[in-house]
């Protein structure tokens, strides 16, 4: 993690990112407790990790990353994302968008607002996505 990402992540936690990450952890725990939601828990835990430290990481489509289709990138994953959206995704996305609105009012808060917008998009459709570091993403984008 670069020094800039480290500073931004510390400021992120101070300015509200910590609470949204706790919301993701709560959603993951509720999914596990509900038994029916257990298949959604890995995506929620991955998202919680991403929400704690969003700078220096990016969420990408796992099919693009691995070059193959698995259960979460198939139509079953789409069905899972629809169920996720109804159960937890909409309120987590709404929380991120509300944070983004208030942080976006100030110039200093713009990087954090943008991070919340990225997280809101991921909150709506997390299954089939994987969080990777920016270094890994740049490595995979390089032509060979």
Backbone as numpy.savetxt, mean C-alpha at the origin, in Angstrom:
# Nx Ny Nz CAx CAy CAz Cx Cy Cz
18.15 1.98 1.93 17.30 3.15 1.93 18.19 4.38 1.93
17.88 5.28 1.03 18.68 6.50 0.91 18.41 7.43 2.11
19.35 8.33 2.38 19.13 9.28 3.49 17.87 10.13 3.31
17.57 10.51 2.07 16.37 11.31 1.82 15.12 10.51 2.14
15.09 9.24 1.72 13.95 8.38 2.03 13.81 8.19 3.53
14.92 8.05 4.22 14.88 7.88 5.68 14.26 9.11 6.35
14.70 10.29 5.96 14.15 11.52 6.55 12.66 11.64 6.22
12.30 11.39 4.96 10.89 11.46 4.59 10.04 10.45 5.34
10.57 9.25 5.55 9.81 8.23 6.30 9.62 8.62 7.76
10.63 9.22 8.37 10.49 9.68 9.76 9.44 10.79 9.84
9.51 11.75 8.92 8.51 12.82 8.90 7.12 12.26 8.59
7.06 11.26 7.72 5.79 10.60 7.40 5.13 10.04 8.66
5.92 9.35 9.47 5.37 8.77 10.70 4.88 9.85 11.65
5.60 10.96 11.72 5.21 12.06 12.61 3.92 12.72 12.14
3.77 12.91 10.83 2.63 13.65 10.29 1.46 12.78 9.87
1.22 11.70 10.57 -0.02 10.96 10.36 0.11 9.61 9.70
1.24 9.29 9.12 1.39 8.00 8.47 1.32 6.84 9.45
1.75 7.10 10.67 1.73 6.05 11.70 0.31 5.56 11.94
-0.65 6.47 11.98 -2.03 6.09 12.28 -2.66 5.32 11.13
-2.33 5.70 9.91 -2.86 4.96 8.76 -2.26 3.56 8.71
-1.00 3.44 9.03 -0.37 2.12 9.06 -1.02 1.25 10.14
-1.34 1.86 11.27 -2.05 1.10 12.31 -3.43 0.67 11.82
-4.08 1.49 11.01 -5.35 1.12 10.40 -5.20 -0.11 9.52
-4.11 -0.16 8.78 -3.86 -1.34 7.95 -3.61 -2.57 8.81
-2.87 -2.40 9.90 -2.64 -3.54 10.79 -3.95 -4.01 11.42
-4.80 -3.09 11.80 -6.11 -3.44 12.35 -6.93 -4.20 11.32
-6.93 -3.74 10.08 -7.67 -4.43 9.02 -7.13 -5.85 8.82
-5.81 -6.01 8.86 -5.22 -7.34 8.70 -5.62 -8.26 9.85
-5.58 -7.73 11.06 -5.97 -8.54 12.23 -7.45 -8.91 12.18
-8.28 -7.98 11.77 -9.72 -8.28 11.64 -9.96 -9.34 10.57
-9.19 -9.30 9.51 -9.32 -10.32 8.47 -8.97 -11.69 9.02
-7.93 -11.77 9.82 -7.54 -13.06 10.39 -8.59 -13.56 11.37
-9.11 -12.69 12.21 -10.11 -13.08 13.19 -11.39 -13.55 12.52
-11.73 -12.96 11.38 -12.99 -13.31 10.73 -12.93 -14.65 10.02
-11.82 -15.32 9.99 -11.60 -16.61 9.33 -11.84 -16.50 7.82
-12.96 -15.95 7.41 -13.26 -15.80 5.98 -12.24 -14.87 5.33
-11.73 -13.93 6.08 -10.80 -12.95 5.53 -9.35 -13.36 5.56
-9.05 -14.56 6.01 -7.65 -14.99 6.09 -6.91 -14.87 4.76
-7.53 -15.20 3.62 -6.80 -15.02 2.37 -6.41 -13.56 2.07
-7.09 -12.60 2.69 -6.80 -11.19 2.46 -5.73 -10.65 3.40
-5.43 -11.37 4.45 -4.49 -10.89 5.46 -3.09 -10.64 4.92
-2.52 -11.52 4.08 -1.17 -11.21 3.58 -1.09 -9.88 2.84
-2.10 -9.57 2.02 -2.09 -8.30 1.31 -2.19 -7.14 2.30
-2.99 -7.30 3.34 -3.14 -6.23 4.33 -1.85 -6.03 5.13
-1.17 -7.11 5.49 0.10 -6.98 6.21 1.17 -6.35 5.32
1.18 -6.73 4.05 2.11 -6.12 3.10 1.84 -4.62 2.98
0.56 -4.28 2.94 0.17 -2.88 2.85 0.54 -2.12 4.12
0.40 -2.76 5.27 0.77 -2.11 6.53 2.26 -1.78 6.54
3.06 -2.71 6.05 4.51 -2.48 5.98 4.81 -1.32 5.03
4.10 -1.29 3.92 4.26 -0.21 2.94 3.79 1.13 3.53
2.70 1.11 4.30 2.17 2.34 4.88 3.06 2.88 6.00
3.82 2.01 6.66 4.74 2.50 7.69 5.91 3.25 7.07
6.44 2.74 5.97 7.62 3.34 5.34 7.41 3.44 3.82
6.59 4.39 3.35 6.27 4.42 1.91 7.36 4.99 1.01
8.25 5.79 1.55 9.26 6.41 0.71 10.42 5.43 0.50
10.79 5.25 -0.76 11.83 4.29 -1.09 11.24 2.94 -1.47
9.91 2.82 -1.52 9.23 1.60 -1.91 8.13 1.93 -2.90
7.75 0.94 -3.69 6.69 1.11 -4.67 5.90 -0.19 -4.75
4.60 -0.07 -4.95 3.74 -1.25 -5.17 3.62 -1.46 -6.67
3.90 -2.69 -7.12 3.81 -3.03 -8.54 2.99 -4.30 -8.71
2.50 -4.49 -9.92 1.74 -5.69 -10.25 2.67 -6.90 -10.20
2.28 -7.92 -9.46 3.13 -9.09 -9.28 3.32 -9.84 -10.60
2.32 -9.82 -11.48 2.48 -10.49 -12.78 3.59 -9.82 -13.59
3.65 -8.48 -13.56 4.71 -7.77 -14.25 6.06 -8.08 -13.61
6.08 -8.17 -12.28 7.32 -8.37 -11.55 7.89 -9.76 -11.78
7.04 -10.78 -11.71 7.52 -12.16 -11.82 7.45 -12.71 -13.23
6.61 -12.11 -14.08 6.46 -12.61 -15.43 5.55 -13.81 -15.55
4.82 -14.11 -14.50 3.89 -15.24 -14.56 2.61 -14.92 -13.79
1.57 -15.65 -14.13 0.27 -15.47 -13.48 0.20 -16.42 -12.29
-0.22 -15.93 -11.15 -0.48 -16.78 -10.01 -1.94 -16.56 -9.59
-2.34 -17.17 -8.49 -3.74 -17.09 -8.09 -4.19 -15.66 -7.83
-3.32 -14.84 -7.26 -3.73 -13.48 -6.92 -3.78 -12.56 -8.13
-3.14 -12.91 -9.24 -3.20 -12.09 -10.45 -4.18 -12.66 -11.47
-4.88 -13.71 -11.10 -5.87 -14.34 -11.98 -7.26 -13.75 -11.70
-8.29 -14.24 -12.38 -9.65 -13.77 -12.07 -10.06 -14.01 -10.61
-9.48 -15.00 -9.97 -9.76 -15.22 -8.54 -9.25 -14.03 -7.73
-8.10 -13.51 -8.11 -7.57 -12.33 -7.43 -8.45 -11.11 -7.65
-9.03 -11.00 -8.84 -9.95 -9.89 -9.11 -11.18 -10.00 -8.21
-11.71 -11.20 -8.09 -12.85 -11.42 -7.18 -12.45 -11.08 -5.75
-11.25 -11.48 -5.35 -10.76 -11.15 -4.01 -10.63 -9.66 -3.80
-10.18 -8.94 -4.82 -10.07 -7.49 -4.71 -11.44 -6.83 -4.58
-12.44 -7.36 -5.27 -13.79 -6.80 -5.15 -14.32 -7.01 -3.73
-14.10 -8.21 -3.20 -14.52 -8.49 -1.81 -13.76 -7.58 -0.85
-12.45 -7.43 -1.08 -11.62 -6.56 -0.25 -12.15 -5.13 -0.27
-12.48 -4.65 -1.47 -12.98 -3.29 -1.61 -14.22 -3.06 -0.76
-15.11 -4.03 -0.75 -16.35 -3.90 0.02 -16.07 -3.98 1.52
-15.19 -4.89 1.93 -14.96 -5.11 3.36 -14.07 -4.06 4.01
-12.99 -3.68 3.35 -12.03 -2.82 4.03 -11.41 -1.75 3.15
-11.33 -1.99 1.87 -10.59 -1.09 0.99 -11.12 0.31 0.91
-12.44 0.45 0.88 -13.00 1.79 0.67 -12.71 2.70 1.86
-12.81 2.18 3.10 -12.59 3.09 4.23 -11.12 3.39 4.45
-10.24 2.44 4.11 -8.81 2.74 4.19 -8.42 3.75 3.11
-8.95 3.59 1.91 -8.68 4.55 0.84 -9.22 5.93 1.21
-10.40 5.97 1.78 -10.98 7.24 2.20 -10.11 7.93 3.25
-9.60 7.17 4.20 -8.70 7.73 5.21 -7.45 8.32 4.58
-6.88 7.60 3.61 -5.69 8.13 2.92 -6.02 9.39 2.14
-7.17 9.42 1.48 -7.53 10.59 0.69 -7.82 11.81 1.57
-8.42 11.58 2.73 -8.65 12.70 3.66 -7.32 13.26 4.15
-6.39 12.36 4.52 -5.06 12.81 4.92 -4.39 13.57 3.77
-4.51 13.04 2.55 -3.87 13.68 1.39 -4.42 15.08 1.17
-5.73 15.24 1.34 -6.34 16.55 1.14 -5.74 17.58 2.09
-5.69 17.24 3.37 -5.21 18.20 4.35 -3.70 18.43 4.25
-2.94 17.40 3.89 -1.51 17.60 3.72 -1.21 18.37 2.43
-2.06 18.20 1.41 -1.84 18.87 0.14 -2.10 20.36 0.17
-2.72 20.84 1.22 -2.99 22.28 1.34 -1.69 23.06 1.49
-0.71 22.45 2.14 0.57 23.13 2.35 1.60 22.63 1.35
2.55 23.45 1.03 3.61 23.04 0.11 4.48 21.97 0.75
4.75 22.11 2.02 5.60 21.14 2.72 4.94 19.76 2.75
3.63 19.73 2.81 2.92 18.46 2.90 2.69 17.75 1.59
3.06 18.37 0.45 2.79 17.77 -0.86 3.41 16.38 -1.06
4.67 16.13 -0.67 5.20 14.78 -0.85 4.41 13.74 -0.04
3.96 14.14 1.13 3.20 13.22 1.97 1.79 13.01 1.43
1.22 14.07 0.85 -0.09 13.94 0.22 -0.01 12.98 -0.95
1.04 13.09 -1.75 1.21 12.20 -2.89 1.37 10.75 -2.42
2.10 10.54 -1.33 2.25 9.19 -0.79 0.89 8.64 -0.34
0.07 9.47 0.27 -1.27 9.03 0.67 -2.13 8.68 -0.54
-2.00 9.44 -1.63 -2.77 9.13 -2.84 -2.34 7.78 -3.41
-1.02 7.53 -3.43 -0.54 6.22 -3.90 -1.07 5.10 -3.01
-1.05 5.32 -1.71 -1.55 4.31 -0.78 -3.05 4.10 -0.93
-3.78 5.16 -1.23 -5.23 5.04 -1.43 -5.53 4.16 -2.64
-4.78 4.34 -3.71 -4.96 3.50 -4.89 -4.67 2.04 -4.59
-3.64 1.82 -3.81 -3.28 0.45 -3.42 -4.31 -0.12 -2.45
-4.92 0.73 -1.64 -5.94 0.28 -0.68 -7.16 -0.28 -1.39
-7.45 0.25 -2.56 -8.63 -0.21 -3.28 -8.40 -1.58 -3.93
-7.19 -1.85 -4.39 -6.93 -3.06 -5.18 -5.58 -3.67 -4.79
-5.41 -4.21 -3.55 -4.08 -4.65 -3.12 -3.69 -6.08 -3.53
-4.65 -6.93 -3.79 -4.33 -8.33 -4.08 -3.74 -8.42 -5.48
-2.60 -9.09 -5.59 -1.90 -9.19 -6.85 -0.82 -8.14 -7.00
-0.66 -7.31 -5.97 0.39 -6.29 -5.96 1.50 -6.75 -5.02
2.69 -6.28 -5.27 3.81 -6.58 -4.40 4.60 -5.31 -4.16
5.03 -5.11 -2.94 5.81 -3.92 -2.58 7.29 -4.25 -2.76
7.97 -3.42 -3.55 9.40 -3.61 -3.80 10.10 -2.29 -3.53
11.40 -2.38 -3.27 12.18 -1.17 -3.08 12.37 -0.47 -4.42
12.61 0.81 -4.38 12.85 1.56 -5.61 14.10 1.05 -6.34
15.09 0.61 -5.58 16.30 0.06 -6.20 15.97 -1.20 -7.01
15.17 -2.09 -6.43 14.78 -3.31 -7.14 13.94 -2.98 -8.37
13.06 -2.01 -8.24 12.22 -1.61 -9.38 13.08 -1.05 -10.50
14.05 -0.20 -10.18 14.95 0.35 -11.19 15.79 -0.74 -11.85
16.20 -1.73 -11.06 16.96 -2.85 -11.60 16.14 -3.65 -12.60
14.88 -3.89 -12.28 14.01 -4.66 -13.17 13.62 -3.89 -14.43
13.62 -2.59 -14.37 13.27 -1.77 -15.54 14.45 -1.61 -16.50
15.65 -1.88 -16.04 16.84 -1.71 -16.88 16.80 -2.68 -18.06
17.12 -2.20 -19.22 17.23 -3.15 -20.36 18.51 -3.96 -20.22
18.45 -5.19 -20.63 19.64 -6.06 -20.51 20.45 -6.07 -21.77
